[in-house]
Each structure stands twice: as C-alpha cells, then as structure tokens.
C-alpha cells in the first residue's frame, strides 16, 4: 500500500468532516434517525473497474456519475459525508419529495439548510459502481450535486494527484 502526502491530507479532511457531521447531527437530534437507517452490509463492496476523474480548470474534480440510471454531473467532495443532491438533480432522478421529507438539516458553508435523507440504488463513476448509497437531497442553496464519502468510502481506494483522481472499487 502506498501513501502520498495528498492522499493523507484528503483522508484527514474526510475524517474531520465525518466527525463534524456526527456532532451536528447529535446537536440537531438526528443521530438516532441516522442510526435507524438500514445499514449497508459489509458484503456489498464496490464493483467494476477503476475510474479516473480529471481535475477541472477550476481546480475541482468533476465526474459524470450514473445515479439511478441517469447521468448527473457531480463535484467530488471528500469533505461531504454523504452524496448530496440538488433538488433539481433529485427531481431528474425521479425522486418525488414533499416538504415533510426535508426532516433533517445539514451545515454548509452558507449556513444550515434542510435536507431529505434518501438511499440511492446505485451510483457509478465510469466503471466504479456502489449500490445502496446513503444520500441527502438539499432543499436549496447547493449549487451542484456532490459525490461524498458515502460513495467514496465504499471504494477500496481513491488516490489524488495534481491532475486526476483514481477511484478503485
């Protein structure tokens, strides 16, 4: 196993983000709800072939993910604990959400926003496919959907270089 400085930095950021999310969920009274969700069995690893995501001109890693069988442009975000969908992307995926579905809240750089927890049947980037992925649909304020750790953390590895990100099922 090989570790480079950028991989260690990405993993450290992911751990800090996950711990922060758990703390905020606990403060908002959502921790019990999250624990009550159906856990993804450990026997359901990622499948398929490795995928490479190139860094965009803006410095972010952008991918065309296949979610619920439809293409969604996502920004890879190791700081996001779960896959986060915009309301528009969720509607295009056929997720019919009501105001009552937005029972959770998440803290973003823009402040606290309401979110609806969902489970996605499958998320794939090129050949790297993960089934039963926990996600949140953000009610408003999210400019684009995010590929977070509920997908990335189920891969066997992901490695960042200055030019690309490699996803290994």
C-alpha positions as CSV (number, residue, x, y, z in Angstrom):
1,X,0.0,0.0,0.0
2,X,1.4,3.4,-1.0
3,X,0.5,6.7,0.7
4,X,1.5,10.1,-0.6
5,X,1.1,13.4,1.1
6,X,-2.1,14.5,-0.9
7,X,-3.8,11.2,0.0
8,X,-3.1,11.6,3.7
9,X,-4.4,15.1,3.5
10,X,-7.6,14.0,1.8
11,X,-8.2,11.3,4.3
12,X,-7.6,13.6,7.2
13,X,-10.1,16.1,5.8
14,X,-12.6,13.3,5.3
15,X,-12.3,12.1,9.0
16,X,-12.6,15.6,10.3
17,X,-15.7,16.2,8.1
18,X,-17.3,12.9,9.3
19,X,-16.7,13.7,12.9
20,X,-18.1,17.2,12.5
21,X,-21.2,15.8,10.8
22,X,-21.8,13.4,13.6
23,X,-21.5,16.2,16.1
24,X,-24.0,18.4,14.2
25,X,-26.4,15.5,13.8
26,X,-26.2,14.9,17.5
27,X,-26.9,18.6,18.2
28,X,-29.9,18.6,15.8
29,X,-31.3,15.4,17.3
30,X,-30.8,13.5,14.0
31,X,-28.2,11.0,15.2
32,X,-30.8,8.4,16.3
33,X,-32.5,8.7,12.9
34,X,-29.3,8.1,11.0
35,X,-28.5,5.1,13.1
36,X,-32.0,3.7,12.4
37,X,-31.4,3.7,8.7
38,X,-30.9,0.3,7.1
39,X,-27.1,-0.3,7.3
40,X,-25.3,-1.3,4.1
41,X,-24.0,-4.8,4.5
42,X,-20.2,-5.2,4.7
43,X,-20.6,-7.8,2.0
44,X,-21.6,-5.2,-0.6
45,X,-18.3,-3.8,-1.7
46,X,-17.9,-1.5,-4.7
47,X,-17.9,-3.3,-8.1
48,X,-16.4,-2.9,-11.5
49,X,-13.2,-1.3,-12.9
50,X,-11.1,1.6,-11.8
51,X,-12.2,5.0,-12.9
52,X,-10.2,8.2,-13.5
53,X,-11.6,11.6,-12.9
54,X,-9.6,14.6,-14.3
55,X,-9.2,17.8,-12.4
56,X,-11.2,20.6,-14.0
57,X,-9.9,24.1,-14.9
58,X,-11.4,25.4,-11.7
59,X,-9.2,23.0,-9.6
60,X,-12.1,20.7,-8.6
61,X,-12.6,17.1,-9.7
62,X,-15.8,16.8,-11.7
63,X,-17.4,13.5,-12.7
64,X,-20.3,12.4,-14.8
65,X,-21.9,9.9,-12.4
66,X,-24.6,7.4,-13.3
67,X,-27.2,7.7,-10.4
68,X,-30.3,5.6,-10.6
69,X,-29.5,5.0,-14.2
70,X,-29.3,8.7,-15.2
71,X,-26.3,11.0,-15.8
72,X,-25.6,13.6,-13.1
73,X,-22.6,16.0,-13.1
74,X,-21.1,15.9,-9.6
75,X,-18.2,17.5,-7.9
76,X,-16.1,15.0,-6.0
77,X,-16.0,16.3,-2.4
78,X,-14.2,14.3,0.3
79,X,-15.4,16.8,2.8
80,X,-19.0,15.8,2.2
81,X,-20.0,12.9,4.5
82,X,-22.7,11.7,2.1
83,X,-23.6,12.1,-1.6
84,X,-25.5,15.4,-1.7
85,X,-28.0,16.1,-4.5
86,X,-29.5,19.4,-5.6
87,X,-33.3,19.4,-5.6
88,X,-33.2,19.7,-9.4
89,X,-31.0,16.7,-9.8
90,X,-33.2,14.7,-7.4
91,X,-36.3,15.6,-9.5
92,X,-34.5,14.5,-12.7
93,X,-33.7,11.2,-11.0
94,X,-37.4,10.7,-10.3
95,X,-37.2,11.3,-6.5
96,X,-40.6,12.7,-5.5
97,X,-40.0,14.7,-2.3
98,X,-42.6,16.6,-0.2
99,X,-41.9,19.3,2.3
100,X,-42.2,16.8,5.1
101,X,-39.3,14.7,3.6
102,X,-36.9,17.5,4.4
103,X,-36.7,16.4,8.1
104,X,-33.0,16.8,8.5
105,X,-30.6,19.7,8.4
106,X,-27.0,20.0,7.3
107,X,-24.5,22.7,7.9
108,X,-22.9,24.1,4.8
109,X,-20.5,26.9,4.1
110,X,-23.7,29.1,3.5
111,X,-25.3,28.1,6.8
112,X,-27.8,25.5,8.0
113,X,-30.2,24.1,5.4
114,X,-32.9,21.5,5.4
115,X,-32.2,18.1,3.7
116,X,-34.1,14.9,2.9
117,X,-32.3,11.7,3.6
118,X,-32.6,9.1,0.7
119,X,-31.0,5.9,-0.3
120,X,-29.8,5.6,-3.9
121,X,-30.0,2.2,-5.6
122,X,-26.6,2.6,-7.3
123,X,-24.0,5.3,-8.0
124,X,-21.3,4.6,-10.7
125,X,-18.5,6.7,-12.0
126,X,-17.1,5.1,-15.1
127,X,-16.6,1.5,-14.0
128,X,-16.6,2.1,-10.2
129,X,-20.1,1.2,-9.0
130,X,-21.5,1.2,-5.5
131,X,-25.0,0.0,-4.6
132,X,-27.3,1.2,-1.8
133,X,-25.7,4.6,-1.2
134,X,-26.9,6.9,1.5
135,X,-27.5,10.5,0.3
136,X,-29.2,13.7,1.1
137,X,-31.3,16.0,-1.1
138,X,-30.5,19.6,-0.1
139,X,-33.7,21.7,-0.2
140,X,-31.9,24.9,-1.5
141,X,-28.6,26.6,-1.7
142,X,-26.5,23.8,-3.1
143,X,-25.1,24.9,-6.5
144,X,-24.3,21.4,-7.7
145,X,-24.5,17.9,-6.5
146,X,-21.6,16.4,-4.6
147,X,-20.0,12.9,-4.6
148,X,-19.3,12.4,-1.0
149,X,-17.9,9.8,1.4
150,X,-21.0,7.6,1.4
151,X,-19.8,6.6,-2.1
152,X,-16.0,7.3,-1.9
153,X,-15.7,5.5,1.5
154,X,-17.1,2.2,0.0
155,X,-14.3,2.1,-2.6
156,X,-11.2,0.0,-1.8
157,X,-9.1,3.2,-2.5
158,X,-9.1,6.6,-4.1
159,X,-5.9,8.4,-4.9
160,X,-5.4,12.0,-5.8
161,X,-2.7,13.5,-7.9
162,X,-2.3,17.1,-9.1
163,X,-4.0,16.1,-12.4
164,X,-6.5,13.4,-11.5
165,X,-8.3,11.3,-9.0
166,X,-8.4,7.5,-9.4
167,X,-11.3,5.5,-7.9
168,X,-10.7,1.8,-7.2
169,X,-13.7,-0.5,-6.5
